[in-house]
Each structure stands twice: as structure tokens, then as C-alpha cells.
Amino acid sequence: MTPNAATAATSAPSRRSFLASTAVAAAAVAGGMPLLAACGGSDSGSGGGTSAGKNAKKLLPAYVATNVVTPDIAAKNGSAVGFTSKLDIASLKTSVPKKLGKGGKVSIMSPFWGSPPKGDNAYYKAMNDLIGVDVQWQNQDGNTYDQKLGAVLASSDIPDVVVIPGWNMGGKIPSAIIGKFADLGPYLSGNAIKEYPNLAAIPTDAWQRSLFGGKLRGLPQPAPYVTGIVPLYRKDIFDKEGYEIPTSADEFTALCKEITNAKAKRWACLDMKWTAFQSFGVLSGSEKPLGWNLVDGKMVYRIETQEYLEALEWTRKLFAAGYVHPDAKLGKSAATDPGPKFAAGEFLIYAQNISQWWSRTAEQATQNPDYKIWGMDIFGHDGGAPTLWAEQPAGIFAFVSKKASESVIRDVLAVANVTAAPYGTKEYMLTNYGVEGTHYTVKNGVPTKTDQGNNEVINAYVMVASPTATIAHPDFPEVAKAQVEWQQRMGAFTKKSSFYGMQITEPSRYTNLSNDFEQLEDDIVRGRKKISDMQQAVSDWKSKGGDKLRDWYKKLLDENGSATS
């Protein structure tokens, strides 16, 4: 169960809105629902660079797997771990046997979606008592967080801890991270992390992603590297109508034709651009640096590939044939919130974050018992196995001010060691659900939040650090099982690009070079622009700096090596 699921999203989300819309579901994790990692930064100045050099490994913490709790489904092929058993409060384990906090005060600024609770609420008091630290929250509106973040980092008055999502790391933020935040290496690198066992159980890839400016500065929220975007479909209607799951792009198109009946107000799908990118093997996402890869000795960016154009053309044909719900073309209603019209059966397939597999199920459980949302396996466009590309292994980070004393840093790490406790522990339950009887009740092994829990236990402590990516829904264990197994199947077809896991800041002169491509993609698939317009845009991109940026990436790789080698 995800305690605080954000269900609003777009049918063909921009990278940033997609992340923001799922941030609460991802942060509350209830298992660490995966979210897509966005743009990262790692070096100061306008020249750009990376922290993932050949000496990076000596900066990383030792990995010590936790043995406090054994998941029902182990991680495999880059998946989350899964829990499918009912929750037994009486058998919860203890992962933090003694308070590591020394009673000091720690101020934390973090993005917040919703109305922040009062600072003296029962949840904050219980967490602070468990940790032994007086955490004082400075919650800021997550929708305008980048503005507040820029102003705070430009000032001399910085809180002890600042949480920065990857999608807020544009512009001068990466250099500010290096200039304003502490090196945590002396406390966490190598065997030093063993003082904080829950942090030691965070996967190494997530720590690799936490290197900024040649130092270990971030406390990460780990994520599966398997793609987080799933083609979701109405399994109940598919079963009733006898629709078969497609195994190629042509089969998907034929299925769309079979489903669509505009007179009956039924269309096949929403914008399937993201599924097209997956099906045609397009290099992962628009976030940097994952769009780049070394292919046969040549550095290639995703927009230059034939697969990219083919994916756009296939998606364009779905729109042109009338198989896509008209709202998706106009950008309203179903395109803003797919839930209601998906539940009404106006369309049967849409591509979105894996968190909606559970959240849509929970929404409809009582009012529409026959409703069943499920996830399609991603098909190779030609009917073969797909070629998928790994997402980044962490996407949200907490940083400690350079001005913080050692005692404050130690208190921050005490906080993180509790919030990174694994599912099935007392610390996890308190972090994610609050106090039993006050913030949640348990019936038949399913925890349910009270009104007080819904008001107080939301996007606070979970933003400091998280356990290894986990999926657990005590209310719908079959969904949790299906989600993890989907990740494992798709993970078998997932490759890591040359820059997987690396924090990279492009030189400032190239920062906005690729900004217009996402809008152009959307215009093309909706018939407002042509494929030839994209080809011209790519040509312009090359001449305006793309070719020079390619050389920069190639040099970076030559000098630092691949994070996967």
C-alpha cells in the first residue's frame, strides 16, 4: 500500500510533470514506488563534467545487505524487492536497536505536495523521539519548489538539510550543490557506513548517483533501473471481449482498430509515445545523460536514431487513424487525469508510471469491483524481444549544509538511518504510516490511515533517504506481485547505457540545446508537424552545438570510463 499516492498525471507526460505527479507516491514508497530519475548535475562551473571518474569507487560506501527482513520476492534484473504477505504488526522487526541521534536540532527544507501539518503534530513528535533528533521541517510547495530552491541556495542562510529532486537540478543548482553542501564521505565512504546499517543496505548504484563534484554529497532515494512506464490496460474488459495482448507494433495497431468505436464513445488508448520509444528501442528518456550512448565507437544521441523517428511515426499513425481518445489530442480531461474515463471504459490502454497500477486499483475497489487494471509486457516493434534502456538508480537526494557541525551531520545520518529502514520493520511503519491507533489501524493485515494519518503522515521524513526500492501493497498483494514480476521480465531486456548511474553536468552553453524536442515530438504525433520537421530540427541541433556536445561526451567517457565497466 502506498500511503500517499498522487494519482494526477498526464497521458503523455512531460518528463518534469511526470516526475512531479508521481513524486508523492514515489517518496512515500510503501515500498519505494519507482519514479524516473531526471536531470542530474555533478560539477561546478560552466565547463561541465562528471563525478563518476575512475577514482569514484573509493568514495562509495561499502554495501552490506540487510538481514533484518526477507522479502517475499527478491530483486532480480534491476527490479524492486516485493512483499506479498499480510502485515503482522506483532512480528515487525527492529532495525535500529538504539537511538543514534544526540538530541540536537536539524532543520530540513523539502518539497511538499498538499497542506503541511502543524510542526508539533503527533507524527513528527513520534519520529523525533524514535530518532533522538529534533527535526524542524521547512516544507515548501513542491509545484514551485525550483523557485524557492534557487533563492535559498543563493543566500547565506541555508537549512541544515535541503532535499533536491533530480528534476530541480537545472541551471546553477548543480554548482550550488558543490559549493554549499558537505562531503559526507568521511562518515559514509567504505566501511564507515557500517555505523548506519540501513544506509549500508542502500544499493551501490544509488550511492554512485549521489556523487557531486568528486565528493559523496547526497543521501539517495533508490529506484529500480527498470523503466517505470507501463502500458496499463483494462484487463477485465480485455478478458470479457477476448482481446489478446499484442506482441508487436502491428498487432497493437490491429488491436486498436478492433477496440475503437467512436460512436459508442470507446477509443483504444491515450498517447502511446512512451510505449513506442520502448518498443522501438529508443535510448532512454530525455533526461541527461541517459539519451547518450557509445555505439560502435561513435557517440550517439537518441534524437539522431532511426528508431526515434520510427517510434514517432508509429504513434502518429495511431492518432491519425482515430484510435486515440480525442482528449489526448486536445490536452484536456482524460489527458489531465486518466482515471475517470479509464474507469468508464472510454479508452482501454494508457502508458503511465507503474505506481498507477496500484492507485487506480485502490480507487475503484469499492465502487467498481469488476474493474481490473493490469500491465502489458512491452513488445519489440517487430515481434521480437524489446531493447529497453535502464533508468537512473536514484532521483531524489538530501544534502547537508557545508556549515553543519559534525554533531549536526551525525544527527542527520541518524534521521536517514531510520527513514531508510526496510519494509517489515517498526521504523518503516512509523516513517510511512505513523503511530498505530493514531495515524492508522490494521484490519486483516491491511493498514489503513485515519484522517489524522492522512493529514500528518505525508511527504516529510520519507524525503530524507529511502530503503532499497520495494513494492508492498498489503491491501492488494496480487498487484504487488504482478508489479515486481513485470519489472523482472522487462529487466531481462534492459541494457545500461555508457552513462548509466553517472551525475553529469553539461557545459552551460549546451544547457537549453535540446529543450524544444519534447514539444516537437508531441506536435508530430498529433499531426501538427511532420517527421521532416524533426529531421530538420535534428540537423539544426547538430549545427548549433550538438556535434560539439557529442565530442564533449566522447571525451568525458574516454577520460572517466563508463559507470558500468
N, C-alpha and C positions, 0 to 999 in steps of 0.2 A: 504494500500500500504506500503510495506516495502521499505524505501528509498534506502537502500544499501544492496541488497540481495546478499549473496555469494552462488553461485549455485554449485560450485565444491564440490563433495563429493564422497564417495566410496560406492559400492553396499553392502558391508558387512563391515561397518566402524569399525575401532578400536575405542575404547572409546575416545581416545585423538584426533585422526584425525577427528572423527565425530563432536566433540565439536568445534574444530578449524575451520572446514569447514563451520559451521553454526554460528560462533560467530558474524560475522558482521550482519547477518540477525537478530540474537537474540538481539544484542546490540542496533541496530537501532530500534528495537522493532516495529515501526509502529504499534504499538500495542504490543510490547513485545512478539514477537515470542518466544515460549518456546525453551529452549535448555536444554540439560540434564546436571544436576549437577554432577560434578566429585568429585574426592577425596578431602576430607577436612581435616583440622588439627585444633587442639584446645588446646593442652597442651604442655608445654615445656619439654625438657629432653628426654632421651631415653626410659623412662618408659611408655610413652603414657598416654592417659586419655581423658576426655571429659569435655566440659564446660556446658553441659546440665544437671547439677545436680539438686537436689531438690530445691535449692535456686535460680535457674536460672530465675524463673518467676519474681522475684522482680527487675531483671536487665532490663527487657524488656520495651520498650516504650508502652504507652497507645495507643490503636487503636481507631482512630477517622475517620470514613468513610467520604469520600469527598461527598459533595452535590453540587459541582460546575457543574458537568456534569452527566447526567444519561445515562448509556449505553443502547443500543437497546436490548442487551441480557445480562442479569445479570449472574454473575458467579454462577456455580452450580456444585456440585460433583468434586470440585477441578479444574474446567475449568478456562480459561481466561474469561474476560468480552468481549463482542463483539459490534462492531459498524457497522451498515449496511446502514446507511443513506449517502447521498451525503454530501460532505463537504461544508458548507456555511461559507466562511471566515468572512463575515459581522457579523455573530452571534457567533463567538468564544468568550468563556468566559475568564475572568481574574481570575487566581488562586493565583497570587502573586501581591496584590494591591500596595505594596511599596517595594522598594529595601531594602533587608536585609544586603547586603554587605556594608562594610565600606570603600571600596576603596583600600584595601591592595592588595599586590601581593601574588599569590598562584601558586606554581609550581606543576604540575601533570605529573607523568610518567604513561603511559598506553600502552598496546599493540595496534598495528595499522596494519591493512591489506591494502596494497596499498601504494601509494606515498603520504606522508604527505604534506599538503599545506603550504604555507609560513605563518609565525607566525602573520603577520599583515593583514591577509585576512579579507574580509568584514563580514564573518560569525563569526569569533572569536570576532571581534570588536562589532558586534551587541549583541552577547551573553554577553560579559563582561559589556557592557553598561546597559543591562537589569538587570543583577545580582548586579552590583555595586562592582565587583571584577575584578582585572587584572589577569586573568588566563593565565599562561605561560606553554604551552604544551611541554613535553619532550616525544614525540612519539617514540616508539621502535617497530621494526619488530615483529609482532605477531607470526611469524613462528619460531623465535629463542628467544622468549621472556624469556623463562626459564633461558637461559644462562645469559642474561643481568640482570635479576631479582636477580639471585644468587650473581652476582658481586656487584650490588648496595647495597643489604641488608647486604653484608659482609663488606661494607665500612662504614665510619663515615659520608659520605656525601649523605644523603637521601633526596629526594624531599619532599615537604610538604605533598603530597598525592601520594600514589602508588596504582595502580589498580592491583589486583591479581585474575586471573581466578582460579576456583577450580582445573582445570587440571594442573595448575602450582604449586600446593601445596604439592609436594612430598619432600622427603629428609628433609633438615633442614629448609625449608621455614616456616612450622608451628611454630617452636620455634622462628624463626626470627620475625614472626608476633607479637608474645607475647612480645619479647624483644625490638622491635623497634617502635611499634605503640601505639598510645594514647588510653586511655579509654574514650570513648565518652558517657559513662553512665551519668556523671554529666550534660550533655547537652541534653540527649535524653531519659533517663530512666523515666518511669512513665509519669506524666503529663508535664514534662519538654519539651517533644517533641511538645507540642501544639503550641510552638512558630514557628514551621515549619510544617504547616498544610499538605502539600503534603507528607512530610515524615511520618506524623502521619497516613496517609491513606495507607501506605505500610502494608500488612498483617503481623500479629504477627509471623507466621511460618517463614517468611523470616528473621525477626529480630532474632528469635531463632537460626537460622543457622549462624547468624553473631556474635555469642559469641565465643571468643577465649581466652583461659587461664583464664576463670572465669570473663571476662570483655566484655562489648559490644564494640567491636573494628571496626566492618565492617559496611559500608554503602552498602546495598544489591541491586542486580537486581532480583526482584521476578520472579518466574516462576510457571506455573501450576504444580501441583504434578501429574497430569495425564501423562502417558507415552508420550514422544514426538516422538516416532517412529510409523509411519503409513504405513500399506501396501497400497501403491499407485498403481492405475491401470488406464488403458486407457478406460474410460467409453464409449467414442464414439465407439470404436471397439467392446467392450462388447455388447453394445446396437445393433449394426449392425449385429453381429454374433449370438446374442441370448444367450450369455454366462451368466450363473447365478452366483451370488455372493456365494461363498462357506460358509457353516455354520459348517464345521468340518474339521479335518485334512484329512480324507479320501476323502471328497468332493473336497478339494483343490487339492489333488493329481490327482483325476479324471479330474478336470478342466485342470490341466497342461497337461495331456495326450491329451485332446481334442484340446488344443491350439497349441501344439508343432508340427511343420513340418520343420525339419531341411533343407530339400531340398528347401523349399520356404523361407529359412532364417528367420524363426519365431520360437522363443522359448517362453516358458510361463513366465519365471521370471529370476531374478538375485538371488543371495544368500539370502535365506529366514530365515537364522538362528535367526535373532532378532525376527521375527514374530513367529517362533517356540517357542522361550523362552516364549513369551507372551501367546501363545495358550496353552502351557503345564503348565503354572502357575509357571515358574521358578522364584525364588526370584530375585528381580530387579537388573539387571546390574552387572558389575564387579567393580563399584566404591564402596569404603568403606564409611560407614559401611553397606550399603543397602543390601549387599549379605548375611547378617546375620539376623537371626530371632529366637525368642524363640518359639519352637513348642512342645506342651505337656510337658513343663518343661525342655526341652533339647535345648541347643543352637545348631543351625544347620547352616552350610554354604551352599550356593547354589550348589557348585560342588559335594556335598555329596548326593544330592537328586536323586531319581529315575526319577523325571520329567526332570532333566537336561540331563540325558543320553537318555531318550526317545526323547527329542527335537532334540538332535544331530543326533540320528538315523533317525528320520523322514526327517531331512534336507539332510542327506547323501543319502537317497533313491531318493530324487529329483534330486540330481547331478547324481547319478548312472543311473537313467532312461533316462538321456539326456534332461531333461526338463529345465535345467538352461542354460542360454546363455553361450557359451564357453568362452567368455571374462572374465566372473566372475570366472571361474575356473583358468584361466591363470593370472588374475590380471591386465588386460590391457583394454584399450579403454572404453567400457561400464562400466567396474568396476571402472574406474577412474572418468569418468563423464557420468552418465547415460543419460543425456539429449538428445543428438543427436540420439542415437539408439532407445531410448524410443519413441522419436517423429517419427522416421522412422518405428515404429511398429515391430522392430526386437525382442522385448520382451514386454510383456503387464503388468507385475507386478513387483514392487520392493519395498523394505522396506527402508524408509529414514525419515529424520526429517520432521515434519509437515510443516516447512517453505517452502519446495519444492512444496507443493500443490499450493501455490500462485506463486512462482517464475517460475515454469515450465509453468503455465498458462500464465503469462505475457510474457514469452519468445516467445510463439507460437501464441499469439493473432492475430498478423497481417499476418504472413506468412502461418498459417495453421488454418483457422477459425473453421474447424470442430473438431479440437483437443480438447479433454476434459479429464483432469486428475482428478481423484476423490480418496477418501479414503475408503477402505473397513473397516467395523467393524471387530474387532478382534474376532475370533471364539474360543470357547472352543474346544480342540482337539477331544473330544468325542461327540461333537454336542451340549453340554450344554453351560451354561454361562461360560465365561473365568474367571480365577482368575488373576487379574493384581495387580502389586505392585507399590506403589507410588514412584515417583522420588523425589529428594530433592527440596525444595521450593525456593532455591536461589543458584546460581552457580558462580557469579562473584561479587567481593567485592572491594570497595575502602577503603583504610586505611590512617589515618592521622599520621604523624610523632610524636613520643613522644616529640621531641624537639620543636614542634609548640607551639606558644604562644596562649593564649585564643583568641586573636583577629584573628589569622590565622584560628583557629578551627571554630570560628563563621563565617568567610568568606567562609570556605569550606562548612559548612552547608547551607549557603546562596546559594551556587552553587547547592548543592544537592536538595534543596527545589524547585529550578526551573527545574532541569532536571527530577525530579520526578512528574512534573505536569501531570495531566491526559489528555488523548486524548480529543480533542474538546476545548482545551484552547489555548490562544495566546502563552503561554510559551511552550507548547508541540510543536506547529507548528514551532516556532523559533528553538527549540532544535533539532528537527528531519528534518526540511525542510529548515531552514534558512529564509532569507528575501524575502517576496513576490516581484516578479518582477526582483529580482537579482538572487536568487537561485532557484526559482520555479515559475511557473504560474499555474493558476487554470482555467480549462475549463469544464463546465458542472459538477461542483462539484468534479472534479478529479485533484489533484495537480500533476504536472509533473515537475521534476527537469530540470533546464537548464544545460548546460555544466559546468558553473561555480558552480552550486549547486552540481553536481556530483564530482567535484574536491575538493570542500571545506567542504561540509556538510557530513562528513563520520567519523565514529567511534572515536569521541572525547568526547564531553560533555555527550553523552548517556552512557559513561562508568562510570560515577561518581555515579549515582543512577537512578533508574527507577520507574515508577508508577506500580501499581498492573498490573499483566500480562493482556495484552489487545491484541485483534486481530481486525484490521481495514484495509480494502482494498477498498477505495472509487472507484477504477477502476474495482474491481471485488467483489462487495458486496455479491454475492451469494457464493463465495468461503469463505469469512469471516464467513458468517452464517453457512456454512457446517462444517468449521473447529471447531467452538465453539460447535456446536451441536454434532460433533463426540467426542470431549473431554467430553462433558456431559454424553453421552451414555457410553463411556468407563470408565468414572469416577464412574459410578454406580457400576462397578465391581472391583473397585480399593481398595486395602487394604493398610494400613500403617504398615510397619514392626516395630519391637520393637525399632529400632534406627532411625526412621524417624525424619528428621529435626535436628539431632544432629551433631555437629562438633566433630569428633573423630580422634585422632592420635594413631595409633597402636605403641607399643613399637618398637624401631628401629630394633631389631633383627628379627622382622617379616616383615619388610617393603617390601622385594622382594620375599616373600614366594609364592605368587600367580601369579608372573609375566608371567609365561610361559603358563598359561592355555588358553589365548585367541588364541595364535598361534596354540596350540594343537587342540582347537576347529575347527579352520579353516582347519587344516590338516585332521581331521577326516571327516568333511562333504565333503571334496573333494576327499576322498578315499585314501589319502596318509598315514593315520594312522587308527587304529581300535578302536572301543569302548573299547576293553580290554586295550588299551594303556592309555585311560583316567582313567579307573578303577585303573590301576597300579599307575598312576600319583597322583590320589587322596590318595591312600594308602601311597605313599611316602610323600605327603604333610602332612598327619596326623603325621607320624613318625618324620618328620623334624621340626615340630613345630605347625602344625595345631591343634592338640589336646590341646596343651598348650595355643594356641591363643583362642581356644574355651572357655577354663576355664577363661581366662582373660576377654573375652567379657561377660561371665556369671556373673563374679564378678562385672564388671563395671555396668551391669544392676541392679544387686542386691543392689549396693551401691547408685546408682543415680536415679533409676527408669526409666521408659520409657518416652520418649518425648510425647507420645500420651496418656499417662494415666492421 
